[in-house]
C-alpha cells in the first residue's frame, strides 16, 4: 500500500513534537500539587490526541484512494457521483450530467468521485472504522485487538473538540475535566501506528 504522500507520518511527527513539548512543561509544586505548567502540558497532550485522530483518518483516506477504484460494483455504488452533493447517499445519474464529461475516461470520473468522497469522511467510532474497511474490501477481523483502544481515542477526541474534554455532553461545565497523561497518549499512538503498519503490510502496493 502506498503512503508516499507522507501525511500520515507527518501527523505522527506532530504528535511526537507535542508530547515532547508537554514533557517540558510538566512539573509539580513542592507539596506535590500540579503547577500551572501542568495544565499547559495537559492541553498540549489534548492537541496531540486531535492529531492522532487525524492520522488515523488519513490512513483510511489513503486506503480509499488506493482501493476503491478496484472494489466490486456494489461497494463502488456507495460512492456519490462527482457532481453530486457529498451526502454519502448516492443518487441516480442523469444523462445530461454526463454531457460535460464527453471525451473523459470513465476511470477518471471514478477517481474524481472517490477523491471528493474521501474529503468528507469523518470516523468517530470503531464501528465506522470497520465499515470503512469493509467498503475497501479489507479483512477487518485482523485489527480486532486495536478496536477498543482506537474507539477510546476517537471518543476522547470528540470530547476534547466538542465538550471541553468533559464527559457530560449536555452540560460539560458540571463535569470535571478528564485526566490525560503521557501514558494514555502513548497507548493511543501505539494503536494508531500498529493499525497502520498491519494495513500497509496487508494491501499490496499494486492492488
C-alpha positions in Angstrom: 0.0 0.0 0.0 1.4 3.4 -1.0 1.7 6.0 1.8 4.3 8.1 -0.1 2.4 11.3 0.4 3.7 11.2 3.9 0.7 12.9 5.5 0.2 10.0 8.0 3.8 10.2 9.2 3.7 14.0 9.3 0.8 13.8 11.7 2.7 11.3 13.8 5.7 13.6 13.9 3.4 16.4 15.1 2.1 14.1 17.8 5.7 13.3 18.9 6.7 17.0 18.9 3.7 17.9 21.1 4.4 15.1 23.5 8.0 16.3 23.9 6.7 19.8 24.5 4.2 18.6 27.1 7.1 16.8 28.9 8.9 20.1 29.1 6.0 21.8 30.8 5.1 19.0 33.3 6.0 19.9 36.9 4.7 19.8 40.4 4.8 22.2 43.3 6.8 21.3 46.4 3.6 20.0 48.1 3.0 17.6 45.1 0.2 19.6 43.6 0.1 20.3 39.9 1.6 23.6 38.9 0.1 25.9 36.3 2.6 24.5 33.9 1.0 21.1 34.3 -2.3 22.5 32.9 -0.4 23.7 29.9 1.2 20.3 29.4 -2.2 18.6 29.6 -3.7 20.9 26.9 -0.7 20.2 24.7 -1.4 16.4 25.1 -5.0 17.1 24.1 -3.8 18.7 20.9 -1.7 15.6 20.3 -4.9 13.5 20.6 -6.5 15.5 17.8 -3.5 14.9 15.5 -3.6 11.2 16.3 -7.2 11.0 15.2 -6.3 13.0 12.1 -3.5 10.5 11.4 -6.0 7.6 11.7 -8.4 9.2 9.3 -5.6 9.9 6.9 -4.8 6.2 6.7 -8.4 5.5 5.7 -8.4 8.3 3.1 -5.3 6.8 1.5 -6.8 3.4 1.7 -9.9 4.6 -0.1 -8.0 6.3 -2.9 -5.9 3.2 -3.4 -8.6 0.5 -3.2 -12.0 1.9 -4.0 -11.4 2.2 -7.8 -11.0 -1.6 -7.8 -13.7 -2.8 -5.5 -16.8 -4.6 -6.6 -19.6 -2.6 -8.3 -21.9 -3.0 -5.2 -19.4 -1.2 -3.0 -18.5 1.4 -5.6 -22.2 2.3 -5.9 -22.0 3.6 -2.4 -19.7 6.5 -3.6 -21.6 9.6 -4.7 -21.1 10.8 -8.3 -18.5 13.6 -8.6 -21.0 16.3 -9.4 -23.5 15.4 -6.7 -23.5 16.8 -3.2 -21.3 14.7 -0.9 -24.1 13.5 1.3 -22.9 9.9 1.4 -26.3 9.0 -0.2 -25.6 8.3 -3.8 -28.4 9.0 -6.3 -29.1 8.2 -9.9 -27.0 10.0 -12.6 -28.9 11.8 -15.4 -27.7 11.6 -19.0 -27.4 15.4 -19.1 -24.9 15.3 -16.2 -22.6 13.2 -18.3 -22.5 15.5 -21.2 -19.8 17.8 -19.7 -17.6 14.7 -19.3 -17.6 13.9 -23.0 -14.2 12.7 -24.0 -13.1 11.9 -20.5 -12.3 8.4 -19.5 -14.7 6.7 -17.2 -11.8 5.8 -14.9 -11.0 9.5 -14.4 -14.6 10.2 -13.4 -14.5 7.4 -10.9 -11.2 8.7 -9.4 -12.7 12.2 -9.2 -15.8 10.9 -7.4 -13.6 9.0 -4.9 -11.4 12.0 -4.2 -14.4 14.1 -3.4 -15.8 11.4 -1.2 -12.6 10.9 0.9 -12.6 14.6 1.7 -15.9 14.2 3.5 -15.3 11.2 5.7 -15.3 11.6 9.5 -14.6 8.5 11.6 -15.8 8.7 15.1 -16.1 5.1 16.3 -14.6 1.6 15.8 -17.9 0.6 14.2 -17.5 3.3 11.5 -13.8 2.2 11.1 -15.0 -1.4 10.4 -17.5 -0.1 7.9 -14.7 1.8 6.1 -12.6 -1.4 5.9 -15.5 -3.4 4.6 -16.1 -0.8 1.9 -12.5 -1.1 0.8 -12.8 -4.9 0.9 -10.2 -5.3 3.7 -10.4 -8.1 6.3 -11.4 -6.1 9.4 -11.0 -9.1 11.7 -7.2 -8.8 11.7 -7.5 -5.5 13.5 -9.8 -6.6 16.3 -7.2 -6.1 19.0 -6.9 -2.5 18.1 -10.6 -1.5 18.1 -11.1 -0.9 21.9 -8.1 1.4 22.1 -8.9 3.2 18.8 -12.5 3.6 19.9 -11.4 5.2 23.2 -9.1 7.5 21.2 -11.9 8.6 18.8 -14.4 9.2 21.7 -11.8 11.2 23.6 -11.0 13.3 20.6 -14.8 14.1 20.3 -14.9 15.1 24.0 -11.8 17.3 23.5 -13.1 19.1 20.4 -16.8 19.3 21.3 -17.2 19.0 25.1 -14.1 20.8 26.5 -12.7 17.4 27.4 -15.5 16.7 29.8 -17.8 13.6 29.9 -21.2 15.4 30.2 -22.2 16.4 26.7 -25.4 18.2 27.9 -23.7 20.3 30.5 -19.9 19.9 30.3 -19.2 22.6 32.9 -20.9 20.4 35.5 -18.3 17.6 34.8 -14.6 17.6 35.8 -12.0 17.8 33.0 -10.9 14.3 32.0 -7.5 13.2 33.1 -4.8 12.9 30.5 -1.1 12.0 30.7 1.8 10.8 28.6 0.9 7.1 29.1 -2.6 7.5 27.8 -1.4 9.3 24.7 1.4 6.7 24.2 -1.1 3.9 24.2 -3.3 5.6 21.6 -0.2 6.4 19.5 0.9 2.7 19.6 -2.6 1.6 18.5 -2.7 4.0 15.5 0.7 3.0 14.3 0.1 -0.7 14.8 -3.2 -0.5 12.9 -1.5 1.4 10.0 1.5 -0.9 9.9 -0.7 -4.0 9.5 -2.9 -2.3 6.9 0.2 -1.3 4.9 1.5 -4.8 5.0 -1.9 -6.3 4.1 -2.5 -4.3 1.0 0.0 -4.8 -1.8 1.2 -1.6 -3.5 -0.2 -2.7 -6.8 -3.6 -3.8 -5.7 
